[in-house]
Structures are given as C-alpha cells and as structure tokens.
Amino acid sequence: MSPTRPELNPDSPAPQGQLSDAEFDSLRTLIYELTGISLNDSKRSLVEGRVARRLRANDLASYGEYCELVRSLPAEAEEVVELINCVTTNKTDFFREPHHFEFLRTRLFPELEARARKGGPRHVRLWSAACSSGEEPYTLAMTAFEHFAGKGWRIEILATDIDTDVLARAKAGVYPTERVDGLPSETVRRHFLRGKGRWAGHYKVRPELAQLVRFERLNFMDDEWGVEGRFDAIFCRNVVIYFDRRTQDALFRRLHTHLADEGYLMIGHSENLHFLAELFEPLPKTVHKKRAASRGLATPPPAMPARVLAAEARNASSAQLPRRSITIGEVFATQTPTVVRTLLGSCVAACLWDPIARVGGMNHILLPTAPGGEEHSSRFGVHAMELLINAVMQRGGERRRLRAKAFGAAHVLSQISLSGSASERNAAFVKQFLERESIPLIGARLGGNAPLEVLFQTHDGKAFVRPVPGNASADVAHSEHQYGEQIVRNTRTVAEPDITLF
Ligand SMILES: C[S@@+](CC[C@H](N)C(=O)[O-])C[C@H]1O[C@@H](n2cnc3c(N)ncnc32)[C@H](O)[C@@H]1O
C-alpha cells in the first residue's frame, strides 16, 4: 500500500476554467527543469487535480495565474517546493522487492566482513536515494541492525528525497498499522513501538533503529549534492522510471562516483541499466556491481540535462531583453521586460515584482537613514523603498501581489568612519521593511565579503547574481567609499541622483 495525499476539500470552490494545453505544457516543462520528471499526456488530469489545491492555497482564480507565479519564483521558494511535492509519486513499502535486502544479508555484508578481517573498516554505509516516506531506509536499517548488532560495527544510512512532505513523515517514523501489517510479528516487535492514546493504530520506529538513519532533502538535478564519502550500496529504486534516458544516464554516472569500489547499485524492477554496461556489471534481480576500472572514472559525471536545458533557455531569453544599469540612489521600474543591472558593495538593492502583471523594478540604497538626520532621498532606506513600491504600482503592479528579492550588504566599507556596520544595517533594514509591509522576501543574497553584480528580470522576477571579479571588485568598494565620505563631509553638497520611472 502507498501513502496517500490528503483528499481535496469538496467545499473549496473549484478553480475557474480548465488547465489549458499551453498551461499544462508550461507546468510540465517547469517540472522537468526542476526535477527531471517527464510528465506525459496521461498525467494531465493528475496534475490538474493536484495543482487545483495550490491555486486555492494561493487564492488564485486560474491555472494561468498559477503558472505565472511559479515560473517567476526561484527553485527554493516555498511554492515551488509545494508544486514539486504535488507531482511526485511516492509509492513505497517496507521490504519492497525483498531480494535486494536478501542480497545485502547474503552477499554484501559477508563481503564487508571478509574485508574487515583483512584490516578493512568495520563500517557499513548505505544510501536510500529516493527514500519517499522512509520505509526503504528503515528496512535497510533493520537488515543491517539484525546482521551487525553486537559485532561492534558502525552502521550509517543516508536517506534522501526531493519531496519535503514525505521526508517529514519519514523523519517522524510513525506509520499506521496497515503499513506494518505484512511484516512478521517478530520484526514488528523488535523494531517498532506500538502507539497508545492518540497514537493508537500507529507504530513508531524504535529510537535505536531511527538513529541509524539521517534524512536530507536532495534533488538529483542540483549541481551540488553535499553528499560526502562513498557508499557500499546505493538504493535508487523506482524513481528513474519518471526520467528520460539522458537524465537517467547523467544520474547513474553521478551515483557511480558515490559508490565504493565493488559497491552495488539497486534499481527498481521496471528499470534497467543496459545502456551503462561500461560502468555497471549487471547481476540477477536488478542488482548492479560497480565495475572496477571503468572508463567512467576518468571523466567527471555530466551535469543533469534538465538543468542544462533550463540554463540555456534562461540565458537565451535574458540575452534578448533590453538592459538598464542603475547606481546609488536610482530607482527603476518598468512593464517592458528588461534586465536591470547594478553593482553592490555594502549597498543593498531591493527588487520587487508582481508575477501576474509582470511588472518589476529595482532600487539601490546606500544606507537605511541619512547620516546627518532626516533626509528624503532615494539614497536612503524608507524613501527608496516607497519610491520603488509606487513605481511598480504605477506600472500596473498590485501591492498585495508584490514579491521581493534583496541583494548586497557585503562587508566592503568597514574601514570608513561613515559606515561602521553599514552592511549589517542595510541587510537588517531591507528585511525588516519588507516584513513590516508584508511583502514576502523570496530570495536574497545579503552579506559576505564580495561585491555583487546583480541582473534582475523585471517581467518574471528571475535574478542572476555573481561576485564582481578581481579589480572591478575593488572599484565598487572604492566608489561606495568615496560616495560615503562625500556625504559625511557635507550631505547637502551631494547632488541628488536621478529617479527614473519608465
Ligand atoms: C516511487 S518513490 C520510490 C520510493 C522507494 N525508493 C521505493 O522504491 O519504494 C519515488 C521517489 O522519488 C522521489 N523523486 C522524484 N524526483 C526526484 C528528484 N529529482 N530527486 C530526488 N528524489 C526524487 C519522489 O519524491 C519519490 O518519493
């Protein structure tokens, strides 16, 4: 049996309209870019039903508005994570495809013990690489625990998944009775605690088993996995069926680099690895052994294709847009898709946009307040923010729909008398202002030591940020320094920079 998602609430109003062909295409392209999951036409009604819940949660009336919203958000934004959670398939079971656990007992564990007798480590590392609600990693833990208990071995199990809902359930380790019903009663007694009171009808994984498993969110498409060390076995089962061949190829090549020499890769019953015979030797029942000296070791694994395609598409689209650079004290907003660029040292830039009206803009703030006291200038905090909000609203944005990103506030001005903690104050100001005004800050890069170049796309809210390289970095710090010194000498003599509204 598989865990189920909550039922749709029949009392909630249905979203207006159906999911159109274009909207379905837009969503499935985004989902492919984000997760590698390829959704064919047969998944359309499933996507429509599940996304309907997200429309209601966001108070949106149409699928079109929802597409605009999620397309405008960064991959780490809460709503994008919710969308991903909506479209994953999480079917799993304790001891699913039991031959793999039998293989560990009868082959891998004895092999590790034989190596330990020759001086190898008394340490077993296993990875459940699409662990869903935890049944697979806990089954690994039970299998390893029963084999190694009392023998002085260290058991380490990493369990990862992209879906934060199932990960939360997995971490809790609480399962309704029917999920453990099929297990031998001795296994249940040894590894689970029976729930009482409000937990009646549930079983909880015993702490001594739970402590063997570390759960982390990991998206196979990410450039960095943050996974250290190599594993004696990786279970990557029943997930690549949702990926196209290019994505499968890239994923298995990356997993290959995380396997110990002579380690094993387990895949699902309807998956195969024939196309990578140079890296993996097929054994019976979808077990694959890492080949000892394969060509794959010589070259680094390729980037995930979905991400490559997405990056190419992004670059192509932003390359065609008009560009506009702003500097200290300038505010720029427009309804014409534009890339706004600025260079930031200790200054801070707020970017605002309305994902539905596709209007956006940016300011460039020197300090939260004028050093000499009250001054209504676009160089300083509240006034600069109000100018930006008004500018976006004048171009058709609605205040309640505004979303924000903020950048800058690096520690580059710490030497000058004016600034002291300018960067900290700038970072704190922009966060507090946005919170007070209830404008969600959905992306930020604030602090650090490096000046930043920021490119912000006004129509979709995408931002591209990179540290300013070498000499140019010193220039940014120097010009901010001079600007600040001038204000300290005489704030009145500094010319008010232009405010540009288009
Ligand atoms: C059908 S479950 C498989 C669970 C378990 N491995 C098993 O065989 O019983 C597939 C899991 O893959 C996860 N998944 C899908 N795309 C992913 C990605 N890009 N990165 C990491 N996990 C992903 C899903 O969230 C889901 O929980």
The ligand as a Gaussian input file, in Angstrom:
#p B3LYP/6-31G(d) Opt

LIG

0 1
 C        8.055000       5.767000      -6.124000
 S        9.045000       6.526000      -4.915000
 C       10.250000       5.290000      -4.626000
 C       10.465000       5.005000      -3.155000
 C       11.437000       3.881000      -2.856000
 N       12.718000       4.092000      -3.468000
 C       10.871000       2.570000      -3.296000
 O       11.300000       2.015000      -4.290000
 O        9.960000       2.076000      -2.615000
 C        9.949000       7.727000      -5.907000
 C       10.536000       8.847000      -5.071000
 O       11.453000       9.570000      -5.890000
 C       11.428000      10.922000      -5.469000
 N       11.973000      11.808000      -6.530000
 C       11.409000      12.166000      -7.712000
 N       12.192000      13.025000      -8.382000
 C       13.298000      13.212000      -7.625000
 C       14.474000      14.014000      -7.780000
 N       14.668000      14.803000      -8.855000
 N       15.395000      13.989000      -6.802000
 C       15.215000      13.209000      -5.694000
 N       14.111000      12.443000      -5.476000
 C       13.167000      12.445000      -6.436000
 C        9.947000      11.165000      -5.204000
 O        9.715000      12.265000      -4.344000
 C        9.504000       9.841000      -4.600000
 O        9.430000       9.894000      -3.188000

